[in-house]
Amino acid sequence: MSALAPADGSAADAKSKTVATWLSFALGSLGAHRFYLHGFGDRLGWLHPLPTLLGLYGVHRMDTLGQDDVAAWFLIPLLGLMLAQSMLAGIVYGLTSDERWAERFNPGQPVRRTGWLPILGVIACLMVGGACLMATIAFSAQRYFESQVEAAREISQ
C-alpha cells in the first residue's frame, strides 16, 4: 500500500482541489463545484441553476426581441453575476493551501500536493471572471442610464 493512500480505503472519497477549481471554471454557474464538494444535498448548490438559466433566457430574449426588451435588461446581469461568482469560487479553491484543503475537504487523510493545474485554473478564472464582472457592470449601467434618459424625454414632452 502506498504511503499516500489511507489504510481504510477512503481515498475514493478524497476531493481534488484541481477538479474543484476546473469544475468551478467550466460549470460553476450551475453549481457543479458545490455538488462535487458537498454532494447533491447541498442547498447552496441548488441555488445556482435558476439564476443562470434565467440569465440565459434573457440573452435569448435580447437575441430574438432586440435591445429594447426590458425583461432582458434585468435577466442578463443575473448570468453575469453567476459567472463572476463561480469564477471567484474557482480562484478561492485554486489558491487554498494544500494543508488547508486537506483539513477542510479530506480530514484524516494525508496532504496531497497539487501541481500547476489549479494555478492555471485560477488564471483562467481570473481572466473570465474579470471580463464577466466588467461586462455585467457596463451592461447594467448602460441600461440604467438609457432608461433615465428615456424617462427624462417623456417628462419633457
Secondary structure, DSSP 8 states (H G I E B T S, - for coil): --SSS-TTSGGGG---HHHHHHHHHHHGGGTHHHHHHH-TT-HHHHTSHHHHHHHHHHHHHHHHH-TT-HHHHHHHHHHHHHHHHHHHHHHHHHHS-HHHHHHHHSTTS------SHHHHHHHHHHHHHHHHHHHHHHHHHHHHHHHHHHHHHHHH-
